[in-house]
Amino acid sequence: MRHQFRIQILAGIFLCSSFLAGCATTSSNGAWWETGMISSYPRSTYLTASGFGSSVDRAKSDALKNLSGIIRSKVKSKSVSIRTESDSTQHFLRREHLDVSTDAVLKGVYFPKVKFDSHQNGYYALAVLNRKKAAQSLSSDLSSLKLRILSKKTQMEGAPDPVHQARLLVRIIELEKRAVKKSQELSGLSDIHPILGFSISDDSEKLMNLFSKDLTFEVHITGDPSGTSVLTDQITELLGEDGFRPATGTPSILIQGDIHTGQVPAPPGSSYVFIGFNSAIAVVDVNRRQTVQTLLKSGRDAGNDLSQAERLLEGRLKRSVSKPVVRTVEDYILHPERLVH
């Protein structure tokens, strides 16, 4: 495994070296608008790229896009893909490879050269990025991220329950991914290879352990038997797919409430049978004794007969009640900013 990792790194260095060598051999062949290079902005200090467009703004935008492509190529040639979760939790934490984000770096780009080409009836623009200044900005951003990660990890050490620990670990992993991206950009723009001091894989494993051992739930819904059975069964199934375990003792998350279904009067002149429901379901963080969110839902369905109307209503309950309840639990752990209070 270690030998394979060395091969990946060496291959990345070779690709980057080849890329730079190719740029160097073309720097003297043609004008700046053809090559994207100019002697007054040497590659040792600057990254440059040219662009073309029907207006100055479009030419600058094209040059910016081309410069971004150079940075992405340089960074990707040094990057190693990282998997952040196990196969058993694909539904909850999706697989992903670390992508390259260049937006922050490109804030330092400027355009010292613009040229109108009467033959092409358009403009050329030269985009320039000072590698040292961009690297300094990235280093500052990376330091800030590492401090935030350390602060979150300190909070996690004192977290009183698995739900709180999981919420902090999710935030930590998000910050770590951003830090790795900054580190990749930094190594792509300079000879700096930061020591990050953390392992996304290790922290992801901690999160998986929480799901497999400590994050438990209980569903307690009252009301008429048919509606209660539909909601309880599907909520239990979906939370199980997410990695939560049914509680044998005190749960981490409690889903409680009630539902009432029944036949309702049909509109005048209608030959259909109508059946409706009213539900109120709360998601509760048990350890904090806090209601995360209460979902109030109602609706009705119509069928040619009562049996068909009941089947249609069952599908509606799954779509409009069970899934939103489970999504609330997911968002409470993964995306608290999505919860509307």
N, C-alpha and C positions, 0 to 999 in steps of 0.2 A: 504493500500500500504506500509506504514511504517512497519507494523507488518510482512508482507511478506518479506521485505528487511532484517529485523532482523533475520528471520528464515534462509534466504540464507547465511548471514554472519556467524551465529552460526553453520550452517551445514558445511560451509567451514572450520571453526576453528576445528570442531570435526574431519573432514576428515584428516586435517593436523596433529592433535594430534595423531589420530589413526595410521597414517603413521609412525610418529616418534617412537611411542611406539612399533610398529611392528619391526622396525629396531633395537631398543634397545634390544629386547628379542632374536634376532638372532645373536647379535654381538659376543657372546661367543661360538656359535655353528659352528665349522669348521674353516678352514684356510682362510686367506684373499682372496685367489683366488676363494674360494667357496662362501664366504659371501659378498665380496666387502668391508669388514670392517677390521680394524686393530687397536689394542689398542694404538699404538703410534700416531694415528690420530683420537682422540676422536670426536664423533659427535657434541659435544658442540662447537667445533672450526672448524671442517672440514666436507665437504661432500666428500664421497668416493664411488667408484664403480669399479668393476673389469670387464675385457673383455678378450676375447679369439680370437686367429687368427692363421693362418698358418705362419705368420711372426710377428716380433716385431711391425712393423708399423700397421699391421692389428689388432693386439691385442690392441694397444693403441687407434686405431680408434673405436674399439668396446667398449672399456672402456669409451671413450669420449661420445659415443652415449648413453650408459647406464646412465652415469652421467647426461647428458642432459635430459634423461627421468625422472630422480628423480626430477630435478629442475622443469621441466614442470608439474609434478604431484603435487608438493608442491605449485607451483604458481597457477595452475588451481583450486586447492581446495579452494583458497582464492579469486578467481576472480569472478567478476560480469559482465555478458555480457552487452554491451552497444550498443544500436541502435543509429545511427548518422543521420538518415534522415527519412522523412515522406514517406508514401506510394505513394504520388503524384510525387515523384522525383526518383523513383526506377531506371528509365532509365539513369538518369544523375549521381546520387551519389548512388552507389550500397550499399545494406545492407551488413554489415559485423559484426562479433564479434571480439573483441580484442583478437588476438592470442598472444602466448607467444614467445618472441624472446630471445634466450639464447646465441647468438653468442658472444656478448660483454662480458658476464660473463665468458664464457669458455676460453677466452684468458688467464685467470690466472691459468689454470689447468696445473699441472705437474705430472710426472709419476715416483715415487720413487721406485717402485717395478716391476720387470719383472722376470718371471720364465718360464723355458722350461719344458714341460711335455712330457717325452719320451713315455708314454702310449698313450697319445692323439696325439702325434707328432705335437705339436703346442705350442704356447706361451700364457701365462697369463700376463696381465698388470694391474696395479692399478692406477686409475686416482684419483687425490686429488685436492680439491679446498679449499683454505682458505676462510671461510665464511666472516671473518672480512674484509680482503683485497678486496674481491669481492664486499662487501657492500659499502666500501669506494669508489671504482671505480664507482659503480652505483649511489651513492649519488652525486658524482662530475658530472657525465653525466646528472643526473636529474636537478641539479642546472643550468647547462649550457642550457638545453632545456627550463627551466622556464624563464630564461633571454631572450632567443630568442623569446619566446611567448610574453613576456611583450613588447619587442621591436616592434614586428609586430603589436600588439594591439595599441601601441602608434602611429605607422604609419597609422593605419586604421582610427584613430580618425581624422586625417588630410587629409584622402583620398578625392579627389575632386568629384568623380563620382562613380556610382554603379558598373561599371566594375572593377575599381581599388579596390573598397571595397571587391567585390566578390573574386578577385584574392588573396587578402591578407587573407581573411577568410578561403579560401581553404588551404593556407599554414599554417595558425594558427591551423586548425583542424588536419592537418597531424602531426604537431609538438606535439599537445596535445595527439594524439593517441600514439605517441612514448613515451611521458612522462608517460602516464598511464602504458604502458608496463614496463618501467623502475621501476615505483613505485611498480608494482605487483612483479617483480623479487626481488626487495629490501625487500619487506615484506615477500617473500618466503624464503629468505636467512637469515633474521635477525628479530629482534623484532621491527624494525623501520617501522612506518606507516606514510609516508609523507603526509602532507597537500598540495594538489596540487594548490589550489587557482583558479581553473577555472572549467568550465562546458562544456564538449563537446556538450551536448544536447542543451544548451543555444546558443552556437555559431553556431551549425547546424541550429537552428531555425532562427537565424539572416540571415544565408545564404539563407534559404528557403524563407524568407520574401523578400529578394532582388530579387529572381527569380520571385516571384509571383507579385511583385509590380513595381520594378524599372528596371529590365533588359529587354530592348525592342530591337526590330530589325526591319529593313526594307529591302526588296529585290527590287532592281531596275536594271533589266536586259533588255537590248535592243537587237534588231536584228530581225530575222524572227519570226513571231507569234508562230509557232508550237514549236520551240526550246525554246523560251522565256517562253511559258506557262508551258512546262514540268519542266524546272528548277525552276521557281518561285513557282509552286505548291508544288513540293517535298521538296525544301529547307524550305518553310514555314511550311509544315507538320512536318518535322523532328525537326526543332528548337522548335516548339510548344510542341513536346513530351519531349524535354529537359527542358521545363519550361519557356522558353523565351516567351514574349508576343509581338504581332505585335504592332508597335509604332502608337500612335495617334498624336504625335508631333515629336520632335527631337528624333531619335532612339539612343540607346547606341551602337549598332553594325549595320553597313550598309554593305550589300552585293550588290556590283554593278559590271557591266561589260556588255559584249555582246556576242551573239552566232549567228553563221550563219551556216545553214544546206542547203544541196542541192544535187541533183543527180550529180555523178561524172562519168567520162568515165570508162567503164569496161575494164579489161585487154584483150588483143587480144585473141579471141577464146572463151571467157567466155559467157555463156548464161544468167548469173545472172544480176540483176539490182543493182547497187551500189549507196549508198547515204552516204555522209560524213558530218563532222562538224568541225568547229574551234571555240574555246571559250577562253575568257580571263575574269576571275572572280576574283575580289579583295574583301578581308575581311578587313573592315576599323573600327578602334576604333574611333568613332566620337568625343568623348570628348577630346581625346588626338590628334586628327587630324593625326592619324598614320595608315598607311597601315600595317596590321598584316602580310598578305601574299597574293600574287597574284598567282592564279593557271591558267596555260596555258595548255589546253587540245585540242587534235584533234584526229580524228579517222574516221572509216567508217565501214559500214555493208553491207551485200549483201543478197538479197532475190530473190525468184522466180519471183516476180513482185514488183512494186513500193510500194504497200500497205504493203507487208510483210517486205520489207527493212525499211520502216518508223517505223514499230512496233519494229523491232530489234534495230534500232537506238535509239528509246525512252528508251529502257531498258539500252542501253549503256550509255546514258546521265545520267540516274539516278545513275548508278554504278560508272562511272568514273568522273563525275562532281559534281552532287548534294551531294553525300555522302562525298567526300573529302572536299568540302566547309564547310559542317556542322561539320565534324571532326576537321577542323581548328579552328572553333569557340569554340568547346569543349576544344581543347588543349590549346587555348589561356587563358581560364579560369582555367582549371584543371591541365594541363600538359605542361607548356610553354617550358620545356626542350625538348619536342618532335618536336617543330617547327624548320624547317630547313630554315635558312635565307641565 
